[in-house]
Amino acid sequence: MLQDFSTTTLREARPSVVATERLTLRRPTLADVKAIARLANDRRIAENTRRLPHPYSQDHAVDFIRATAELGSETVFLIEHDTSAIGMVGIDCSSPGEAELGYWLGVDHWGRGFGTEAARGAIDFFFEEFEDEHLHAGARVTNPASRNVLEKCGFQWSGVQLHRFEALGSSTPVDCFRLSRGVWSSLKSWSSARRVR
């Protein structure tokens, strides 16, 4: 029975690498700290992500990697292109039935389709590995590029909410989106992500 396995055992049994056409999504390690800190330490990124502080230091990256390794509620991937880190994508499952997709890219990598490709890889992973029927996501109302990524991935707008953003020190309006397993299944004509063990 599933409940006989610890969270750690289940997490270790899941694939740790997802490959898309141009990207590799893999679990971040402490060896990635400098690259993550360098990419994330940009106010333009922090202002569009709820949990990234600004400035973002190597200590923040260390704490983040350790926390995601210990907690079983998040699946986080470092996004690599040509073996270089370009951002992060993940699924937060800390609220039952409310799994949420999150992602960010280093500014130098914006506008090249990497956000959509990475999101699709993470979405495929989520629906193939978990039993949830829905995946949620959000984008600041002032961030049309992120909204575009979500719409290209099949997410449907579900309303506007206020969410607190750490770097802003305040709450701001966020467009909320939802993707159902049924819609995802019908859109599986995406260039399929393949999992590498």
C-alpha positions as CSV (number, residue, x, y, z in Angstrom):
1,M,0.0,0.0,0.0
2,L,1.2,3.5,-0.8
3,Q,1.1,4.8,2.8
4,D,3.6,2.2,3.8
5,F,6.4,4.1,2.0
6,S,8.0,7.2,3.5
7,T,7.9,10.5,1.6
8,T,11.7,10.2,1.2
9,T,11.4,6.8,-0.4
10,L,8.7,8.0,-2.8
11,R,10.6,11.1,-3.7
12,E,13.7,9.0,-4.5
13,A,11.7,6.6,-6.6
14,R,10.5,9.5,-8.9
15,P,12.7,10.5,-11.8
16,S,15.1,13.2,-11.0
17,V,15.7,14.5,-14.6
18,V,13.2,15.6,-17.3
19,A,14.5,16.3,-20.7
20,T,12.7,18.5,-23.3
21,E,13.8,19.4,-26.8
22,R,16.3,22.1,-25.7
23,L,16.3,21.9,-21.9
24,T,17.2,19.6,-19.0
25,L,15.2,19.9,-15.8
26,R,17.1,18.4,-12.8
27,R,17.1,18.6,-9.1
28,P,19.3,21.5,-7.9
29,T,22.3,20.6,-5.7
30,L,24.7,22.7,-3.5
31,A,27.0,22.7,-6.5
32,D,24.4,25.0,-8.2
33,V,24.4,27.7,-5.5
34,K,26.5,30.3,-7.3
35,A,24.6,29.9,-10.6
36,I,21.2,30.2,-8.9
37,A,22.3,33.2,-6.8
38,R,23.7,34.9,-9.9
39,L,20.5,34.4,-11.9
40,A,18.0,35.1,-9.1
41,N,19.7,38.3,-7.9
42,D,17.8,40.6,-10.2
43,R,15.0,42.8,-9.0
44,R,13.0,42.2,-12.2
45,I,12.8,38.5,-11.4
46,A,12.1,39.0,-7.6
47,E,9.2,41.4,-8.3
48,N,7.4,38.8,-10.4
49,T,7.9,35.8,-8.0
50,R,6.2,35.6,-4.6
51,R,8.9,34.0,-2.5
52,L,12.2,35.4,-3.9
53,P,13.8,38.0,-1.8
54,H,15.9,40.8,-3.2
55,P,18.8,41.0,-3.1
56,Y,19.3,37.3,-3.5
57,S,22.5,35.9,-2.0
58,Q,24.3,32.6,-2.1
59,D,23.0,31.9,1.5
60,H,19.5,32.2,0.2
61,A,20.3,29.6,-2.5
62,V,21.8,27.3,0.1
63,D,18.8,27.6,2.3
64,F,16.4,27.0,-0.6
65,I,18.2,23.9,-1.9
66,R,18.4,22.4,1.6
67,A,14.7,23.2,2.3
68,T,13.5,21.6,-0.9
69,A,15.7,18.5,-0.3
70,E,14.2,18.1,3.2
71,L,10.5,18.9,2.5
72,G,8.5,16.5,0.6
73,S,5.9,19.1,-0.5
74,E,7.8,20.6,-3.4
75,T,9.3,19.2,-6.6
76,V,11.9,21.7,-7.8
77,F,14.0,21.5,-11.0
78,L,17.0,23.6,-12.1
79,I,16.5,24.5,-15.8
80,E,19.6,24.0,-17.9
81,H,20.2,24.9,-21.5
82,D,23.5,23.6,-23.0
83,T,24.6,22.5,-19.5
84,S,24.2,26.1,-18.1
85,A,21.7,27.0,-15.5
86,I,19.1,29.4,-16.8
87,G,16.3,29.3,-14.1
88,M,14.0,27.2,-11.9
89,V,10.7,25.5,-12.3
90,G,8.7,23.6,-9.7
91,I,5.5,22.3,-8.3
92,D,4.4,23.2,-4.7
93,C,2.1,20.5,-3.3
94,S,2.1,21.8,0.3
95,S,-1.7,22.5,0.2
96,P,-3.7,19.3,-0.7
97,G,-5.6,19.6,-3.9
98,E,-4.0,23.0,-4.6
99,A,-0.7,22.1,-6.3
100,E,0.9,25.1,-7.9
101,L,3.3,25.6,-10.7
102,G,6.0,28.2,-10.3
103,Y,9.0,29.2,-12.5
104,W,11.5,32.0,-13.2
105,L,14.2,32.5,-15.8
106,G,17.4,34.6,-15.7
107,V,16.7,37.9,-17.6
108,D,19.2,37.0,-20.3
109,H,17.0,34.0,-21.2
110,W,13.7,35.8,-21.5
111,G,11.8,35.8,-24.8
112,R,13.3,32.6,-26.2
113,G,10.5,30.2,-25.4
114,F,12.4,28.5,-22.5
115,G,9.7,29.4,-19.9
116,T,7.0,27.6,-21.9
117,E,9.2,24.6,-22.6
118,A,10.3,24.3,-19.0
119,A,6.7,24.7,-17.7
120,R,5.5,22.0,-20.1
121,G,8.2,19.6,-18.9
122,A,7.2,20.2,-15.3
123,I,3.5,19.9,-16.1
124,D,4.0,16.6,-17.8
125,F,6.1,15.4,-14.9
126,F,3.3,16.4,-12.4
127,F,0.4,14.8,-14.2
128,E,2.4,11.6,-14.9
129,E,3.7,11.2,-11.3
130,F,0.9,12.6,-9.2
131,E,-2.8,11.8,-9.0
132,D,-4.1,15.4,-8.7
133,E,-6.8,16.5,-11.1
134,H,-5.8,20.1,-11.3
135,L,-2.7,22.3,-11.3
136,H,-2.8,26.0,-10.4
137,A,-0.5,28.9,-11.3
138,G,-0.5,32.6,-11.1
139,A,1.1,35.6,-12.8
140,R,1.2,39.2,-11.7
141,V,-1.3,41.2,-13.7
142,T,1.7,43.4,-14.8
143,N,3.5,40.4,-16.2
144,P,1.9,39.6,-19.6
145,A,4.9,37.3,-20.6
146,S,4.2,34.9,-17.7
147,R,0.5,35.0,-18.5
148,N,1.3,34.1,-22.1
149,V,3.4,31.1,-20.9
150,L,0.5,29.8,-18.8
151,E,-2.0,30.2,-21.6
152,K,0.3,28.4,-24.1
153,C,0.4,25.5,-21.6
154,G,-3.4,25.2,-21.6
155,F,-4.1,27.0,-18.3
156,Q,-7.4,28.7,-18.1
157,W,-7.9,32.0,-16.3
158,S,-9.9,31.6,-13.0
159,G,-9.9,35.1,-11.5
160,V,-7.7,37.7,-9.7
161,Q,-6.4,37.5,-6.1
162,L,-4.1,39.5,-4.0
163,H,-0.8,37.7,-3.1
164,R,2.1,38.9,-1.0
165,F,5.4,39.3,-2.8
166,E,8.5,39.2,-0.6
167,A,10.7,41.5,-2.7
168,L,7.9,44.1,-2.9
169,G,7.1,43.8,0.8
170,S,3.4,44.1,-0.1
171,S,0.5,42.4,-1.8
172,T,-0.3,42.8,-5.4
173,P,-3.0,41.5,-7.9
174,V,-2.3,38.2,-9.5
175,D,-4.1,36.5,-12.4
176,C,-4.9,33.0,-11.3
177,F,-5.1,30.0,-13.6
178,R,-6.0,26.4,-13.5
179,L,-5.1,23.4,-15.7
180,S,-7.2,20.2,-15.5
181,R,-5.8,16.8,-16.1
182,G,-8.4,16.4,-19.0
183,V,-7.2,19.6,-20.7
184,W,-3.6,18.5,-20.2
185,S,-4.4,15.1,-21.8
186,S,-6.0,16.7,-24.8
187,L,-2.9,18.9,-25.3
188,K,-0.4,16.1,-25.1
189,S,0.6,16.8,-28.7
190,W,3.2,19.1,-27.2
191,S,6.7,17.9,-28.0
192,S,6.7,15.2,-25.4
193,A,9.1,15.5,-22.5
194,R,11.0,12.3,-21.9
195,R,12.2,11.3,-18.5
196,V,15.8,10.2,-17.9
197,R,16.7,8.2,-14.9
